[in-house]
Each structure stands twice: as C-alpha cells, then as structure tokens.
Amino acid sequence: MAAINRDDVAHLAQLAHIEMSAEELDRMAGELAVIVDSVKSVSEAAGDDVPATSHPIPLTNVFREDVVGHTFTAEQSLSGAPDAYEGRFKVPAILDED
Amino acid sequence: MTDATLSFEEAMEKYDPVLGFEVHVELNTKTKMFSSAPNVFGDEPNTNVNEVDLGMPGVLPVVNKTAIESSIKIGLALNCKIAERCRFARKNYFYPDTPKNFQTSQYDEPIAYDGYLDIELSDGTMFRVEIERAHMEEDAGKLTHMGGATGRIQGADYSLVDYNRSGVPLVEIVTKPIEGAGSRAPELAKAYVAAVREIVKNLGVSDAKMERGNVRCDANVSLRPHGRERFGIRSETKNVNSLRAVEHAVRYEIQRHAAVLDSGEPVTQETRHWHEDTRTTTSGRAKSDADDYRYFPEPDLVPITASREWVEELRATLPEPPAARRKRLQADWGYSDLEFRDVVNAGVMDEIEETIAAGATATVARKWWMGEIVGRAKNADVDPGQLGVAPATIVELNQMVEDGKINNKMATEVLDGVLAGEGTPAEIVEKRGLAVVSDDAPLLEAIDAALAAQPGVADKIRGGKIQAIGAIVGAVMKATRGQADAGRVKELILERLGV
C-alpha cells in the first residue's frame, strides 16, 4: 500500500465534508501514515494463500422473514435531530451532489 | 445556460452512439432490505422507520429473505448467472439522504451477472442487450430542497429529509456498453427500460410504477466517430423516470455530445440532470471515481450462498416471460406480425386473450378491440381496458350479429349504449328498438324504388357489373334507416333483376 501523503488527506477531507487547516493536514498525513504502516504488518502474517475475510465467523445466509416489526412515530424519529420541520429532518443544503 | 446541440440527423451522420443503463428496481417486499420496518409508499414522513433505517449507533442489519429471493428471480429472468456466493459492501459517501454515511450495496460480488435481454423494437427488429450484473442494495431517504428560486438543488437554503424510503430493497441492473443501435438508440433506450419494467412486474417482485420511482433509470451516452472502436467519454443522466423521458434524454444527449465534439472540445465525464419541462439536461457533478466511495466488505452481514437447489426451486416459480407469452399468443391466434404488433402497441393483448377465453374467435376479438374499442378509448383519452367493456359483452354482441338479429352497424350502436351504461346488449337492442328488418315486403318496396330512381345502375348490374350493386344497397339501407340485413338486400336485388 502506498504511503498516505498530504494530498490524500486533503482529498479524504473533501469527500467527508470536513474542513481542515494546513496544519491539521500536515499533522494528519503523518499520523495516518503511521496507522497505515501498522495495519500493513497484517499482510506480513497473512500470505497469498489466506483469503480475505469480511467476517470472523464462517456463517452464511442469516436471514429474517419478511414480516413487519416495530416502527417509530415521527416524533420519536426526530427526537434526536438538531432541527426538524413538518415531520422531517432539516439539514443544511449540500450542493453539487445528486 | 443552454448547451449547443446538433440536429439528431446530423449527429447520426457523424457519430455512432454507445449506450449504457443502470436501472434501479424497488422491490415490493413487505419490509425493508435490512430492517423490519414496513416498505410502504406515501405514508407520513419518518414513520416507516426504526433504529436501523435511521442509522443509530450499535444497530445491526438483518437480511430480508424475500428480497434475496426476488433478486435471484430478477437475475434468472434476465438470463443471468446466479452467484453461488456473494456479499454486501459499504459504499461510503457523506450526504443526508443516508443517515449511516454509507449505502449497503454489493460491489465486487453481485448476486447475478452475465445475462442478456432480447428487446423487440416497434417494427419487430430484435436487439440483444447484454446485462453486466444485477446487484442488491438499499434505497436512500428522500430529500426536498427548500428555498432558492426553483426548488432545485442549486440555490436551495436547506433540505428536508424523510427516511421512509431509506432501506427499501433495490436491485440495480447494469448493462454492458450497448453498441450498434445507431439512429435507433433513443427508441432502444425506451424499449429496454420498458422491457425491464415489464419483467419485474410480471415476476410480481416490484410494483413497477415509474411515476412512483419504483423503476428509475440512469442513462449513459457516449459518441464516437463512425468506424472507431474506442468509446468516447460518457455522460450519465440521472433519474430519468418515465419511458418517454428515457427516449428524449438519450436523444438530447446524443445531440449535445455531437455539438461538443464538433467544436473540437472533449466531452466532460459528469452526471447530468434531466429536466422534463425543457427536455434538456444540465451539468451535475463531476463523476466520482469508484475509489472515492472506498468500498469495503460489510462487516455486519455474512455472505449469501445460493445453492443450486434453491436457485432451481426459484426458477420453477417463474411465470412465463412476457416475450415468450407474446410469441405463444400470436401463434395461437394466427395473427400476422403486423396485426399482432398493432394489438400489442394498442395495449389490448390481455383484453383479446380474455375475450377469446369468453368464447369469441381470435378474428372476432381482434375486430372488436382493434376496430371499435381502441378508437373509442383514444377519443376518451383512457386505456382501452379502462372503458369497462366485458369480454362477455363482445361475445354477446357478436352472437347477435351472427344470428342475424342485428347488423354490424347496429352492433356498434349497441356498443355505444353499453359504454353509456344503458345495460346489456340485449336490453339496449330492446330499448332502442334495434332489429334487422327480416320481412322481405318492405325491403322489396325499397329496392323497387331505388332501382327506379337509378335506372342506369340497374342496367349495369343486368349487364354483369355486379359491383355496381353497392349504390342500390346503400339506397335501400338509407330508406330502412340501416335496419335491413345488407346480405339479404343484395340477394333480393339480384333476384329482382334476374341476374
């Protein structure tokens, strides 16, 4: 894996809609590089013969029957929202997305 | 800002279009993909949700088994291979339509792949569209942009979010690049989406109402000069949500791309927004790289394995595919290609099938639906099936004509009576006093009068020009106010003239 550089961090910050100062970008680039290096050590332990895993337990097909369960009222749904209007969450407009 | 366009004809002279479609199908399961909240359209905002749909900390998704079965059925109906093993992945993006900050989707392991769909164009030409994959995912919440001038996202002050749709099961069907459609590309686009919609509706796995967003289409268009193999740069027009709009959007993008290429500029790879009012697209955002979504396997869900037994069990439940059914019905009814296509385009295939089942012959059923009812439906601006003509009514009307009780002209009058709610055909015949005059005496009187009035015609018929008889028959029908049996009138005229 290529090392994380400052441009990568700036790009990630933009994807995550996080504003970062020049200093923060510099610091984060260094910190993330250390983290990525540490994670990289996993590839030393697991060779090519070990398949990538997304789940530690070898289970498949854990299903739920298509039966309706509990729901929230609109009031409950919105109880933790910073702002709401007419039963809906009110959020700042975010441009240039679809 | 209006983009420059070339005329469609000029664009086709210079360039060869390549299409691609992503069609999202909302499944009509009772509950959501990963939560037991109801999957219902049109309820009060934020009431068909629970903690999973709102992405609260610590919640765990559980897969809806029916949604998996529906997805496999869609894959089979699209002639896809069904993956023996597949898994879900997180597609990460930060936008308020998904409270989790990721959409649970499938990435490198879709449940269905490598399929095809044979599409019939309006003139009967068959066109094969290759299916790359069909994968499962969840729908996002619905945003309403408030403030600003237009209600569109540009210039909005804030957005309101309803998460009722959040987590509704989706199957996204992705085609391979579609080459070779040429000037029929817009028509093919419409026909492809119509075929997908028909299939999922026929399977019973989706309500398939485009106006409700049950079936949504993103259309990719690129152009390349004739003879070049390499694809041009594509645009992706999002959420084109009616069949007519799909056709128009593809046509517009072809014309717009052609103008860009003609000016010597490269096409920008971007998403475009479709505007039904102006039938144009406007620039959306630059397309994100797949890398930007930082897909990774969903750690909260275990893989799905589809045993071959399970797949075959599901295959056995599939209804007859719409295209195969059309083929069978055409053969059964003995209609020509043109006759059958007219029936399909007029939207009366089901009605004719029911009318035949009620006892009419295929010819009689077609004569009534295509000859009489379709035109009346058009005038009333409704679908023919919505006029409320029962198959039994047609059988009854036809029987009356065959028995000689009424003639064809009267039968259409009776049909109008039925549509006006005046009762059954028998009641209307009675009420309106419609009956064929079967006593020969008044007919002979009318015939003699007509022959006397047109001696030249009488001579022609005597001289062997039998087709001249129409003028006399017409006069007699007029004299009897259409109540005579035209066949009998003809016989009597010939008899009278000794021919």
Interface residues (C-beta under 8 A of the other chain):
Chain A: L15 A16 H17 A52 S54 H55 I57 L59 T60 N61 V62 F63 R64 E65 D66 V67 V68 G69 H70 T71 F72 T73 A74 S77 L78 Y85 E86 G87 R88 F89 K90 V91 P92 A93 I94 L95 D96 E97 D98
Chain B: T29 K30 T31 S35 S36 A37 P38 E44 P45 N46 T47 N48 V49 N50 E51 L54 V62 V63 N64 K65 T66 A67 I68 R85 R87 N92 Y93 F94 Y95 P96 T144 H145 G147 G148 I153 Q154 A156 D157 Y158 S159 L160 V161 D162 Y163 K238 N239 T271 H273 G284 R285 D292 R294 F296 P297 E298 P299 L301 V302 P303 I304 T305
